[in-house]
């Protein structure tokens, strides 16, 4: 049984090519952003960054081979663990820090406030995504 | 879950990359399945069974403590 024809690069080569293209575009986005920003061209830096990132997103969504089912499973497990860590952190830290601040024991730095607000926002997005997914399945 | 993918693959004198290309997954996925680190989806299990012309049960089996 012939697995691949001679003119067909095959799914593994195609996958390698798409992954390299995706990684290259993300690396180029970062490089362009930091380089142009350091050169004092912040608007051009962001424009270049968005352009490269848009290219990476196009590669990601147009490729049938860039991710297989194991990659999807790894992404699912990793996302689940991330939500568990953030959720656990939020449950423990948010009321504790708030209580310490109210009792004037600890002056909460704005950075910590920002981090907790960000974690809360992640959960709002997660809840919306969960609701929509549940309705559609 | 245990599997016999490696035995079937080596009997067919194929590399992991050959099998991966035949069932449209990465070589790493085949490697993970053979090392019992990843349980494939039903679709991939059926594809593997169809490729080796055997039953899914010939390729995959539940461990004693997993059986109902």
Backbone of each chain as ProteinMPNN parsed JSONL, in Angstrom:
{"seq_chain_A": "XXXXXXXXXXXXXXXXXXXXXXXXXXXXXXXXXXXXXXXXXXXXXXXXXXXXXXXXXXXXXXXXXXXXXXXXXXXXXXXXXXXXXXXXXXXXXXXXXXXXXXXXXXXXXXXXXXXXXXXXXXXXXXXXXXXXXXXXX", "coords_chain_A": {"N_chain_A": [[0.844, -1.198, 0.0], [0.646, 2.117, -0.974], [1.668, 4.862, 0.826], [2.086, 7.566, 0.485], [2.038, 9.738, -2.328], [4.504, 10.563, -4.861], [4.554, 13.291, -5.576], [3.129, 14.416, -3.589], [3.587, 16.027, -0.576], [2.839, 14.841, 1.771], [1.015, 14.317, 4.849], [2.519, 14.638, 7.203], [4.786, 16.133, 6.514], [3.506, 18.367, 5.604], [2.279, 19.206, 7.926], [4.515, 19.814, 9.469], [5.517, 21.935, 7.973], [3.419, 23.823, 8.179], [3.38, 24.219, 10.926], [5.891, 25.333, 11.351], [5.617, 27.646, 9.863], [3.567, 28.923, 11.278], [4.781, 29.264, 13.83], [6.952, 30.821, 13.02], [5.711, 33.14, 12.112], [4.587, 34.107, 14.476], [6.919, 34.543, 15.952], [8.076, 36.466, 14.305], [6.214, 38.491, 14.616], [6.573, 39.21, 17.302], [9.274, 39.996, 17.24], [9.191, 42.108, 15.388], [7.493, 43.848, 16.712], [8.877, 44.508, 19.163], [11.315, 45.472, 18.16], [10.615, 47.653, 16.443], [9.266, 49.192, 18.287], [11.303, 49.827, 20.084], [12.735, 51.392, 18.369], [11.335, 53.661, 18.459], [8.929, 53.75, 17.078], [6.03, 53.298, 17.749], [3.365, 52.999, 16.724], [3.696, 51.908, 14.179], [4.925, 49.615, 15.008], [2.88, 48.227, 16.359], [1.107, 47.896, 14.219], [2.611, 46.251, 12.519], [2.891, 44.049, 14.172], [0.192, 43.21, 14.476], [-0.319, 42.516, 11.839], [1.415, 40.323, 11.343], [0.452, 38.579, 13.322], [-2.179, 38.241, 12.445], [-1.651, 36.851, 10.096], [-0.619, 34.499, 11.214], [-2.909, 33.539, 12.495], [-4.533, 33.042, 10.302], [-3.065, 30.962, 9.103], [-3.321, 29.053, 11.122], [-6.106, 28.522, 11.165], [-6.639, 27.756, 8.553], [-5.229, 25.507, 8.108], [-5.447, 22.019, 7.907], [-3.95, 20.235, 9.166], [-2.29, 21.141, 11.139], [-2.824, 20.771, 13.822], [-3.435, 17.788, 15.567], [-5.629, 15.221, 16.936], [-4.487, 14.594, 19.397], [-3.04, 16.884, 20.058], [-5.203, 18.601, 20.374], [-6.39, 17.38, 22.574], [-4.369, 17.735, 24.477], [-4.408, 20.492, 24.641], [-6.948, 20.866, 25.705], [-6.676, 19.628, 28.247], [-4.639, 21.191, 29.359], [-5.853, 23.718, 29.369], [-7.918, 23.225, 31.151], [-6.479, 22.714, 33.507], [-5.252, 25.177, 33.845], [-7.439, 26.841, 34.322], [-8.259, 25.695, 36.703], [-6.087, 26.336, 38.388], [-6.09, 29.162, 38.296], [-8.693, 29.595, 39.205], [-8.584, 28.465, 41.779], [-6.65, 30.117, 42.929], [-7.946, 32.569, 42.775], [-10.205, 32.128, 44.394], [-9.031, 31.791, 46.903], [-7.215, 33.947, 47.247], [-8.548, 36.416, 46.608], [-10.735, 37.117, 48.525], [-9.178, 37.041, 50.844], [-7.122, 38.956, 50.5], [-8.664, 41.207, 50.205], [-9.865, 41.327, 52.724], [-7.613, 41.766, 54.341], [-6.837, 44.259, 53.391], [-9.061, 45.813, 54.075], [-8.873, 45.681, 56.809], [-6.733, 47.218, 57.23], [-4.262, 45.973, 57.395], [-2.69, 45.178, 55.365], [-1.437, 46.845, 52.617], [-2.687, 46.772, 49.573], [-0.917, 46.345, 46.608], [-1.329, 48.082, 43.466], [-0.778, 46.403, 41.321], [-1.353, 43.799, 42.175], [-4.079, 44.025, 42.597], [-4.82, 44.473, 39.953], [-4.085, 42.026, 38.784], [-5.833, 40.25, 40.075], [-8.261, 41.29, 39.199], [-7.984, 40.767, 36.48], [-7.912, 37.941, 36.51], [-10.494, 37.471, 37.426], [-11.893, 38.462, 35.226], [-11.165, 36.593, 33.329], [-12.621, 34.416, 34.235], [-15.216, 35.321, 33.826], [-15.328, 35.387, 31.027], [-14.852, 32.669, 30.568], [-17.139, 31.55, 31.751], [-19.156, 32.564, 30.055], [-18.375, 31.387, 27.637], [-18.646, 28.71, 28.309], [-21.407, 28.555, 28.799], [-22.449, 29.133, 26.218], [-21.345, 27.019, 24.758], [-22.517, 24.844, 26.025], [-25.203, 25.227, 25.424], [-25.163, 24.715, 22.721], [-24.57, 22.052, 22.465]], "CA_chain_A": [[0.0, 0.0, 0.0], [1.42, 3.351, -1.035], [1.159, 5.791, 1.833], [2.093, 8.925, -0.061], [2.517, 9.776, -3.692], [5.795, 11.25, -4.93], [4.415, 14.74, -5.632], [2.407, 14.854, -2.393], [4.556, 16.05, 0.532], [2.351, 14.01, 2.865], [0.476, 15.117, 5.954], [3.517, 14.963, 8.235], [5.596, 17.25, 6.001], [2.608, 19.52, 5.552], [2.097, 19.621, 9.313], [5.771, 20.448, 9.882], [5.591, 23.22, 7.274], [2.437, 24.744, 8.754], [3.796, 24.561, 12.298], [7.022, 26.27, 11.245], [5.075, 28.912, 9.368], [2.839, 29.515, 12.397], [5.776, 29.7, 14.819], [7.746, 31.885, 12.41], [4.903, 34.368, 12.079], [4.482, 34.622, 15.852], [8.249, 35.075, 16.295], [8.247, 37.703, 13.532], [5.346, 39.498, 15.239], [7.254, 39.676, 18.527], [10.509, 40.682, 16.858], [8.83, 43.379, 14.754], [6.922, 44.741, 17.729], [9.888, 45.042, 20.085], [12.33, 46.225, 17.423], [10.065, 48.936, 16.008], [8.945, 49.969, 19.491], [12.578, 50.357, 20.572], [13.171, 52.421, 17.423], [10.479, 54.834, 18.627], [7.817, 53.731, 16.114], [5.046, 52.422, 18.408], [2.187, 52.708, 15.89], [4.147, 50.969, 13.141], [5.208, 48.361, 15.724], [1.609, 47.524, 16.582], [0.56, 47.511, 12.907], [3.377, 45.087, 12.042], [2.538, 42.948, 15.075], [-1.142, 42.704, 14.112], [-0.242, 41.888, 10.51], [2.012, 38.984, 11.489], [-0.46, 37.739, 14.11], [-3.298, 37.883, 11.555], [-1.126, 35.789, 9.22], [-0.531, 33.263, 12.016], [-4.28, 33.051, 12.718], [-4.982, 32.47, 9.02], [-2.399, 29.652, 8.963], [-3.896, 28.144, 12.116], [-7.468, 28.112, 10.819], [-6.74, 27.169, 7.213], [-4.509, 24.238, 8.042], [-6.168, 20.846, 8.427], [-2.987, 19.276, 9.725], [-1.379, 21.761, 12.121], [-3.105, 20.143, 15.115], [-4.216, 16.562, 15.472], [-6.506, 15.067, 18.098], [-3.71, 14.608, 20.642], [-2.793, 18.303, 20.344], [-6.461, 19.153, 20.897], [-6.575, 16.828, 23.924], [-3.39, 18.409, 25.348], [-4.904, 21.854, 24.839], [-8.094, 20.763, 26.628], [-6.183, 19.318, 29.6], [-3.889, 22.355, 29.833], [-6.815, 24.785, 29.668], [-8.625, 22.831, 32.367], [-5.585, 22.92, 34.662], [-5.05, 26.622, 34.009], [-8.648, 27.363, 34.961], [-8.236, 25.229, 38.1], [-5.086, 27.107, 39.144], [-6.589, 30.536, 38.416], [-9.884, 29.548, 40.065], [-8.132, 28.24, 43.16], [-5.971, 31.344, 43.361], [-8.949, 33.612, 42.943], [-11.044, 31.795, 45.555], [-8.278, 31.951, 48.157], [-6.553, 35.246, 47.385], [-9.4, 37.612, 46.499], [-11.326, 37.554, 49.805], [-8.111, 37.219, 51.839], [-6.463, 40.242, 50.272], [-9.669, 42.237, 50.474], [-10.012, 41.429, 54.185], [-6.395, 42.39, 54.872], [-6.862, 45.678, 53.029], [-10.118, 46.441, 54.884], [-8.407, 45.757, 58.203], [-5.504, 48.036, 57.211], [-3.082, 45.158, 57.72], [-1.852, 45.057, 54.165], [-1.783, 47.792, 51.57], [-2.602, 45.978, 48.339], [-0.35, 47.092, 45.466], [-2.234, 48.094, 42.3], [-0.484, 45.264, 40.44], [-2.101, 42.632, 42.684], [-5.479, 44.318, 42.266], [-4.971, 44.27, 38.508], [-4.001, 40.585, 38.508], [-7.081, 39.629, 40.532], [-9.311, 41.728, 38.28], [-7.773, 40.001, 35.24], [-8.351, 36.55, 36.746], [-11.959, 37.501, 37.468], [-12.366, 38.646, 33.843], [-10.987, 35.291, 32.662], [-13.743, 33.561, 34.618], [-16.431, 35.805, 33.154], [-15.25, 34.886, 29.65], [-15.006, 31.205, 30.646], [-18.545, 31.259, 32.02], [-19.914, 32.828, 28.832], [-18.021, 30.353, 26.649], [-19.239, 27.446, 28.777], [-22.848, 28.635, 28.562], [-22.718, 29.024, 24.776], [-20.99, 25.653, 24.337], [-23.516, 23.923, 26.578], [-26.44, 25.397, 24.661], [-25.013, 24.203, 21.356], [-24.254, 20.6, 22.446]], "C_chain_A": [[0.879, 1.247, 0.0], [0.833, 4.37, -0.059], [1.1, 7.211, 1.299], [2.563, 8.855, -1.505], [3.761, 10.639, -3.756], [5.645, 12.769, -4.938], [3.646, 15.292, -4.427], [3.385, 14.849, -1.221], [4.115, 15.19, 1.708], [1.927, 14.852, 4.035], [1.526, 15.496, 6.995], [4.389, 16.14, 7.798], [4.769, 18.531, 5.974], [2.422, 20.108, 6.955], [3.339, 20.369, 9.81], [5.872, 21.846, 9.258], [4.643, 24.236, 7.917], [2.827, 25.174, 10.165], [4.941, 25.563, 12.274], [6.542, 27.638, 10.802], [4.366, 29.652, 10.502], [3.819, 30.087, 13.43], [6.599, 30.87, 14.302], [6.993, 33.205, 12.406], [4.752, 34.97, 13.479], [5.819, 35.233, 16.282], [8.483, 36.398, 15.573], [7.411, 38.829, 14.14], [6.023, 40.096, 16.469], [8.478, 40.517, 18.166], [10.18, 42.07, 16.286], [8.324, 44.371, 15.804], [8.015, 45.372, 18.594], [10.929, 45.901, 19.357], [11.799, 47.611, 17.049], [9.717, 49.825, 17.195], [10.217, 50.608, 20.063], [13.101, 51.477, 19.671], [12.293, 53.66, 17.494], [9.346, 54.908, 17.628], [6.688, 52.865, 16.666], [3.847, 52.056, 17.543], [2.536, 51.689, 14.809], [4.395, 49.599, 13.782], [3.926, 47.549, 15.907], [1.01, 47.042, 15.258], [1.282, 46.255, 12.388], [3.017, 43.853, 12.873], [1.192, 42.339, 14.682], [-1.106, 41.975, 12.766], [0.312, 40.469, 10.613], [1.077, 38.041, 12.269], [-1.661, 37.308, 13.26], [-2.868, 36.766, 10.611], [-1.08, 34.463, 9.955], [-1.921, 32.667, 12.235], [-4.834, 32.417, 11.435], [-4.361, 31.079, 8.826], [-3.054, 28.634, 9.887], [-5.266, 27.623, 11.675], [-7.596, 27.48, 9.438], [-6.061, 25.813, 7.12], [-5.348, 23.113, 8.647], [-5.237, 19.942, 9.222], [-2.14, 19.845, 10.859], [-1.583, 21.164, 13.518], [-3.824, 18.831, 14.865], [-4.977, 16.374, 16.788], [-5.742, 15.059, 19.42], [-3.383, 16.051, 21.034], [-4.041, 18.94, 20.957], [-6.701, 18.659, 22.325], [-5.613, 17.51, 24.908], [-3.858, 19.829, 25.667], [-6.059, 21.861, 25.836], [-7.621, 20.562, 28.062], [-5.474, 20.543, 30.189], [-4.835, 23.498, 30.209], [-7.541, 24.493, 30.969], [-7.753, 23.094, 33.602], [-5.36, 24.399, 34.923], [-6.237, 27.23, 34.738], [-8.687, 26.928, 36.436], [-7.276, 26.062, 38.948], [-5.59, 28.535, 39.368], [-7.8, 30.578, 39.357], [-9.512, 29.381, 41.519], [-7.494, 29.483, 43.729], [-6.962, 32.447, 43.665], [-9.795, 33.382, 44.198], [-10.337, 32.092, 46.87], [-7.807, 33.393, 48.335], [-7.523, 36.434, 47.452], [-10.019, 38.026, 47.841], [-10.265, 37.832, 50.871], [-7.463, 38.58, 51.708], [-7.419, 41.395, 50.583], [-9.819, 42.447, 51.984], [-8.804, 42.127, 54.81], [-6.374, 43.894, 54.584], [-7.887, 46.435, 53.882], [-9.661, 46.641, 56.326], [-7.133, 46.596, 58.342], [-4.256, 47.274, 57.64], [-2.125, 45.148, 56.537], [-2.361, 46.024, 53.116], [-1.577, 47.091, 50.219], [-2.02, 46.811, 47.2], [-1.311, 47.026, 44.273], [-2.017, 46.898, 41.384], [-1.299, 44.041, 40.86], [-3.59, 42.805, 42.39], [-5.759, 44.026, 40.793], [-4.975, 42.791, 38.143], [-5.315, 39.907, 38.901], [-8.255, 40.023, 39.632], [-9.224, 40.94, 36.967], [-8.248, 38.564, 35.384], [-9.882, 36.474, 36.781], [-12.531, 37.615, 36.059], [-12.237, 37.334, 33.064], [-12.182, 34.393, 32.974], [-15.062, 34.004, 34.003], [-16.462, 35.27, 31.721], [-15.47, 33.373, 29.628], [-16.481, 30.833, 30.848], [-19.416, 31.475, 30.787], [-19.653, 31.735, 27.799], [-18.65, 29.015, 27.024], [-20.742, 27.431, 28.476], [-23.192, 28.441, 27.094], [-22.451, 27.591, 24.3], [-22.041, 24.657, 24.804], [-24.835, 24.005, 25.809], [-26.364, 24.738, 23.292], [-24.738, 22.706, 21.3], [-25.329, 19.778, 23.119]], "O_chain_A": [[1.743, 1.413, 0.861], [-0.354, 4.693, -0.119], [0.184, 7.968, 1.617], [3.388, 8.012, -1.858], [4.053, 11.374, -2.813], [6.488, 13.475, -4.385], [3.53, 16.508, -4.27], [3.954, 13.808, -0.893], [4.936, 14.843, 2.558], [2.409, 15.971, 4.211], [1.434, 16.562, 7.605], [4.694, 17.029, 8.593], [5.258, 19.619, 6.276], [2.41, 21.324, 7.145], [3.24, 21.401, 10.473], [6.259, 22.809, 9.92], [5.029, 25.378, 8.168], [2.637, 26.326, 10.554], [4.971, 26.512, 13.057], [7.003, 28.663, 11.303], [4.54, 30.859, 10.668], [3.699, 31.239, 13.847], [6.908, 31.799, 15.049], [7.57, 34.26, 12.667], [4.785, 36.189, 13.645], [5.854, 36.299, 16.896], [9.021, 37.34, 16.154], [7.844, 39.981, 14.175], [6.047, 41.313, 16.657], [8.689, 41.601, 18.71], [10.802, 43.069, 16.648], [8.669, 45.552, 15.793], [8.081, 46.592, 18.744], [11.368, 46.928, 19.875], [12.454, 48.621, 17.307], [9.85, 51.048, 17.13], [10.214, 51.77, 20.471], [13.804, 52.381, 20.122], [12.46, 54.596, 16.712], [8.842, 55.995, 17.345], [6.41, 51.801, 16.113], [3.358, 50.928, 17.613], [1.79, 50.745, 14.554], [4.115, 48.56, 13.183], [3.892, 46.346, 15.644], [0.477, 45.936, 15.172], [0.65, 45.325, 11.886], [2.861, 42.755, 12.339], [1.06, 41.121, 14.566], [-1.77, 40.956, 12.578], [-0.248, 39.532, 10.045], [0.932, 36.868, 11.925], [-2.107, 36.164, 13.339], [-3.636, 35.838, 10.354], [-1.451, 33.426, 9.405], [-2.099, 31.451, 12.172], [-5.513, 31.391, 11.48], [-5.049, 30.137, 8.433], [-3.311, 27.497, 9.492], [-5.553, 26.431, 11.794], [-8.552, 26.748, 9.177], [-6.286, 25.061, 6.172], [-5.884, 23.239, 9.748], [-5.683, 18.997, 9.874], [-1.359, 19.118, 11.474], [-0.638, 21.062, 14.3], [-4.731, 18.771, 14.035], [-4.971, 17.256, 17.647], [-6.279, 15.47, 20.449], [-3.444, 16.401, 22.213], [-3.959, 19.706, 21.917], [-7.156, 19.417, 23.181], [-5.995, 17.825, 26.035], [-3.729, 20.306, 26.794], [-6.147, 22.736, 26.697], [-8.094, 21.231, 28.981], [-5.674, 20.891, 31.353], [-4.648, 24.162, 31.229], [-7.757, 25.386, 31.788], [-8.224, 23.625, 34.608], [-5.286, 24.831, 36.073], [-6.069, 28.034, 35.655], [-9.098, 27.696, 37.306], [-7.596, 26.447, 40.073], [-5.528, 29.055, 40.481], [-7.919, 31.473, 40.194], [-10.049, 30.063, 42.392], [-7.758, 29.863, 44.87], [-6.846, 33.161, 44.662], [-10.066, 34.309, 44.961], [-10.945, 32.575, 47.825], [-7.965, 33.989, 49.4], [-7.337, 37.346, 48.257], [-9.848, 39.171, 48.26], [-10.421, 38.733, 51.695], [-7.276, 39.281, 52.703], [-7.026, 42.417, 51.147], [-9.892, 43.578, 52.464], [-8.951, 42.97, 55.695], [-5.952, 44.694, 55.419], [-7.625, 47.544, 54.349], [-10.01, 47.627, 56.976], [-6.537, 46.675, 59.416], [-3.314, 47.854, 58.179], [-0.905, 45.114, 56.703], [-3.542, 46.032, 52.769], [-0.448, 46.854, 49.788], [-2.562, 47.863, 46.861], [-2.018, 46.035, 44.093], [-2.956, 46.428, 40.741], [-1.863, 43.338, 40.022], [-4.272, 41.862, 41.988], [-6.772, 43.426, 40.434], [-5.762, 42.351, 37.305], [-5.845, 39.089, 38.149], [-9.128, 39.207, 39.337], [-10.236, 40.506, 36.417], [-8.906, 38.029, 34.493], [-10.485, 35.545, 36.242], [-13.519, 36.962, 35.726], [-13.093, 37.007, 32.242], [-12.693, 33.697, 32.097], [-15.922, 33.179, 33.694], [-17.485, 34.766, 31.258], [-16.189, 32.859, 28.772], [-16.998, 29.922, 30.202], [-20.307, 30.675, 30.502], [-20.578, 31.223, 27.168], [-19.129, 28.28, 26.161], [-21.281, 26.445, 27.973], [-24.104, 27.688, 26.755], [-23.234, 27.025, 23.537], [-22.411, 23.74, 24.071], [-25.495, 22.994, 25.572], [-27.369, 24.261, 22.765], [-24.675, 22.134, 20.212], [-25.218, 18.554, 23.187]]}, "seq_chain_B": "XXXXXXXXXXXXXXXXXXXXXXXXXXXXXXXXXXXXXXXXXXXXXXXXXXXXXXXXXXXXXXXXXXXX", "coords_chain_B": {"N_chain_B": [[-6.159, 1.705, 29.757], [-4.906, -0.689, 27.545], [-2.832, -1.302, 24.668], [-2.148, -2.766, 21.399], [-0.833, -1.606, 19.347], [1.828, -1.154, 18.635], [2.813, -3.744, 18.187], [1.255, -4.569, 15.975], [2.06, -2.64, 14.159], [4.835, -3.071, 13.878], [4.755, -5.664, 12.93], [3.714, -5.158, 10.462], [5.838, -4.001, 9.346], [6.332, -1.22, 9.472], [7.177, 2.241, 9.967], [6.749, 4.555, 12.727], [6.183, 7.033, 11.666], [5.223, 6.352, 9.121], [2.823, 5.042, 9.764], [1.543, 7.108, 11.085], [1.175, 8.923, 8.988], [-0.553, 7.424, 7.455], [-2.907, 7.374, 8.914], [-3.451, 9.988, 9.351], [-2.393, 11.526, 11.562], [-0.012, 12.942, 13.924], [3.432, 11.843, 14.188], [4.221, 11.812, 16.803], [1.834, 11.402, 18.109], [1.219, 8.735, 17.484], [3.387, 7.556, 18.742], [2.838, 8.257, 21.421], [0.475, 6.812, 21.817], [1.391, 4.192, 21.532], [3.02, 4.018, 23.726], [1.203, 3.947, 25.739], [0.414, 6.367, 26.74], [-1.419, 8.022, 25.757], [-4.805, 7.813, 25.069], [-6.475, 7.064, 22.175], [-9.018, 8.8, 20.21], [-12.34, 7.54, 19.533], [-12.75, 7.606, 16.817], [-10.128, 7.63, 15.762], [-9.219, 5.193, 16.762], [-10.883, 3.443, 15.362], [-10.014, 4.011, 12.78], [-7.388, 3.068, 12.905], [-7.863, 0.364, 13.381], [-9.206, -0.283, 11.021], [-7.165, 0.206, 9.224], [-5.282, -1.768, 9.881], [-6.814, -3.908, 9.372], [-8.342, -5.267, 11.332], [-10.171, -5.969, 14.38], [-11.323, -3.354, 16.586], [-11.143, -4.185, 19.192], [-9.082, -5.983, 19.023], [-6.905, -4.388, 18.889], [-7.081, -2.643, 21.04], [-7.519, -2.852, 24.571], [-9.296, -2.998, 27.665], [-7.913, -2.383, 30.9], [-7.823, -4.634, 33.721], [-8.984, -3.399, 36.003], [-10.46, -1.441, 34.806], [-12.56, -2.509, 33.49], [-16.107, -2.913, 33.343]], "CA_chain_B": [[-6.357, 0.953, 28.527], [-3.669, -1.182, 26.922], [-3.03, -1.488, 23.23], [-1.17, -3.588, 20.686], [-0.535, -0.89, 18.102], [3.235, -1.346, 18.278], [2.972, -5.086, 17.595], [0.661, -4.553, 14.629], [2.876, -1.784, 13.277], [6.114, -3.73, 13.552], [4.429, -6.814, 12.069], [3.497, -4.625, 9.109], [7.128, -3.435, 8.951], [6.126, 0.213, 9.237], [7.686, 3.159, 10.992], [5.684, 5.357, 13.346], [5.837, 8.112, 10.727], [4.38, 5.756, 8.066], [1.484, 4.809, 10.312], [0.96, 8.434, 11.348], [0.722, 9.477, 7.703], [-1.678, 6.623, 6.965], [-4.149, 7.665, 9.652], [-3.586, 11.458, 9.465], [-2.04, 12.155, 12.841], [1.428, 13.168, 13.986], [4.219, 10.699, 14.646], [4.209, 11.873, 18.266], [0.577, 10.809, 18.579], [1.389, 7.277, 17.419], [4.341, 7.212, 19.802], [2.151, 8.348, 22.711], [-0.475, 5.696, 21.912], [2.15, 2.952, 21.747], [3.562, 4.033, 25.095], [0.055, 3.987, 26.657], [0.318, 7.677, 27.387], [-2.558, 8.725, 25.177], [-5.868, 6.958, 24.538], [-6.999, 7.754, 20.998], [-10.473, 8.945, 20.085], [-12.999, 6.394, 18.894], [-12.524, 7.726, 15.371], [-8.766, 7.194, 15.435], [-9.155, 3.75, 17.048], [-11.531, 2.773, 14.227], [-9.126, 4.168, 11.621], [-6.251, 2.154, 13.085], [-8.365, -0.998, 13.187], [-9.475, -0.45, 9.584], [-5.885, 0.147, 8.519], [-4.649, -3.078, 10.129], [-7.809, -4.919, 9.016], [-8.65, -6.072, 12.514], [-11.198, -5.34, 15.207], [-10.8, -2.4, 17.58], [-10.829, -4.977, 20.395], [-7.778, -6.638, 18.839], [-5.876, -3.363, 19.082], [-7.206, -1.985, 22.354], [-8.258, -3.597, 25.599], [-9.359, -2.346, 28.975], [-7.2, -3.024, 32.011], [-8.779, -5.374, 34.563], [-9.716, -2.505, 36.901], [-11.283, -0.514, 34.027], [-13.725, -3.216, 32.967], [-17.293, -2.673, 34.17]], "C_chain_B": [[-4.992, 0.542, 27.953], [-3.915, -1.313, 25.42], [-1.887, -2.283, 22.608], [-0.771, -2.937, 19.362], [0.912, -1.148, 17.676], [3.445, -2.711, 17.612], [2.432, -5.118, 16.167], [1.532, -3.754, 13.666], [4.172, -2.478, 12.889], [5.88, -4.976, 12.692], [4.246, -6.37, 10.615], [4.754, -3.954, 8.563], [7.006, -1.94, 8.598], [6.806, 1.03, 10.331], [6.494, 3.889, 11.623], [5.228, 6.458, 12.397], [4.94, 7.576, 9.605], [2.945, 5.598, 8.566], [0.766, 6.136, 10.568], [0.401, 9.032, 10.063], [-0.511, 8.728, 7.207], [-2.988, 6.967, 7.666], [-4.297, 9.155, 9.989], [-3.406, 12.005, 10.876], [-0.532, 12.363, 12.842], [2.135, 11.896, 14.463], [4.215, 10.634, 16.178], [2.937, 11.247, 18.834], [0.672, 9.287, 18.56], [2.32, 6.809, 18.536], [3.663, 7.225, 21.177], [1.158, 7.198, 22.895], [0.297, 4.41, 22.241], [2.722, 2.868, 23.162], [2.46, 4.116, 26.149], [-0.061, 5.31, 27.402], [-0.851, 8.479, 26.849], [-3.553, 7.707, 24.634], [-6.508, 7.67, 23.355], [-8.514, 7.903, 21.055], [-11.033, 7.676, 19.443], [-12.727, 6.406, 17.387], [-11.129, 7.216, 14.989], [-8.6, 5.69, 15.696], [-9.763, 2.961, 15.885], [-10.656, 2.855, 12.976], [-7.96, 3.183, 11.693], [-6.696, 0.711, 12.837], [-8.628, -1.261, 11.703], [-8.158, -0.585, 8.829], [-5.226, -1.225, 8.679], [-5.607, -4.24, 9.837], [-8.062, -5.873, 10.195], [-9.763, -5.368, 13.293], [-10.549, -4.35, 16.174], [-10.372, -3.156, 18.837], [-9.498, -5.729, 20.267], [-6.642, -5.655, 19.145], [-5.881, -2.79, 20.496], [-7.959, -2.87, 23.33], [-8.22, -2.841, 26.919], [-8.503, -3.111, 29.968], [-8.259, -3.683, 32.901], [-9.611, -4.429, 35.429], [-10.577, -1.493, 36.156], [-12.562, -1.179, 33.519], [-14.906, -3.034, 33.918], [-17.631, -3.888, 35.022]], "O_chain_B": [[-4.059, 1.343, 27.895], [-5.054, -1.42, 24.968], [-0.82, -2.45, 23.198], [-0.422, -3.614, 18.395], [1.188, -1.34, 16.492], [4.153, -2.825, 16.612], [3.085, -5.637, 15.261], [1.718, -4.137, 12.511], [4.564, -2.476, 11.722], [6.698, -5.307, 11.834], [4.573, -7.096, 9.677], [4.745, -3.406, 7.46], [7.509, -1.479, 7.574], [6.984, 0.57, 11.459], [5.377, 3.838, 11.108], [4.042, 6.78, 12.328], [4.006, 8.257, 9.182], [1.987, 5.968, 7.887], [-0.43, 6.279, 10.313], [-0.702, 9.577, 10.047], [-1.407, 9.324, 6.61], [-4.059, 6.861, 7.069], [-5.143, 9.54, 10.796], [-4.182, 12.848, 11.326], [0.149, 12.007, 11.881], [1.525, 11.005, 15.053], [4.208, 9.554, 16.769], [2.959, 10.638, 19.904], [0.253, 8.625, 19.509], [2.068, 5.796, 19.187], [3.878, 6.329, 21.994], [1.014, 6.67, 23.998], [-0.101, 3.643, 23.118], [2.885, 1.781, 23.716], [2.747, 4.331, 27.327], [-0.558, 5.374, 28.526], [-1.229, 9.5, 27.424], [-3.191, 6.841, 23.837], [-7.034, 8.772, 23.513], [-9.198, 7.235, 21.831], [-10.297, 6.858, 18.891], [-12.505, 5.364, 16.77], [-10.972, 6.471, 14.022], [-7.921, 4.997, 14.938], [-9.22, 1.935, 15.473], [-10.565, 1.897, 12.209], [-7.591, 2.552, 10.702], [-6.003, -0.06, 12.174], [-8.31, -2.335, 11.193], [-8.045, -1.39, 7.905], [-4.678, -1.772, 7.722], [-5.258, -5.405, 10.028], [-8.001, -7.096, 10.064], [-10.231, -4.3, 12.898], [-9.38, -4.489, 16.533], [-9.372, -2.815, 19.468], [-8.868, -6.068, 21.269], [-5.567, -6.047, 19.598], [-4.833, -2.492, 21.068], [-8.915, -3.55, 22.961], [-7.255, -2.148, 27.242], [-8.381, -4.334, 29.889], [-9.438, -3.334, 32.841], [-10.817, -4.631, 35.577], [-11.344, -0.76, 36.78], [-13.526, -0.501, 33.162], [-14.736, -3.003, 35.137], [-18.601, -3.861, 35.779]]}, "name": "protein", "num_of_chains": 2, "seq": "XXXXXXXXXXXXXXXXXXXXXXXXXXXXXXXXXXXXXXXXXXXXXXXXXXXXXXXXXXXXXXXXXXXXXXXXXXXXXXXXXXXXXXXXXXXXXXXXXXXXXXXXXXXXXXXXXXXXXXXXXXXXXXXXXXXXXXXXXXXXXXXXXXXXXXXXXXXXXXXXXXXXXXXXXXXXXXXXXXXXXXXXXXXXXXXXXXXXXXXXXXXXX"}
